[in-house]
Amino acid sequence: MATRTAKSTVSDTTDDTSSGDDIRASINGAQEEAAEDIDAIGDRLEALEQQLRQAGDHLLENAKTLTAAASKQMQLHPLAAFGVAFLAGLTAARLLRR
């Protein structure tokens, strides 16, 4: 019976070693996949950052164009500009009272 126990122990140790190797291999594979995923996410974030910068620059250019056009209209039609500003202020005051 002692022989069976010794053989079982050797067999169990061999199984434990192969199971440990399988676990290590699985962990290493998961780490590699996680690293690849992190790199892919980083690349996507860089592309998104570039797109946002371009959109911000475009928005800034449009704001400057709109400001210049509004300034020109105010210089050409000062009475109308005053009227629009007065009505906007009156509307804002009524909305804020509620």
Protein Blocks (a to p, Z undefined) as FASTA:
>chain_A
ZZmmmmmmmmmmmmmmmmmmmmmmmmmmmmmmmmmmmmmmmmmmmmmmmmmmmmmmmmmm
mmmmmmmmmmmmmmmmmmlmmmmmmmmmmmmmmmmmZZ
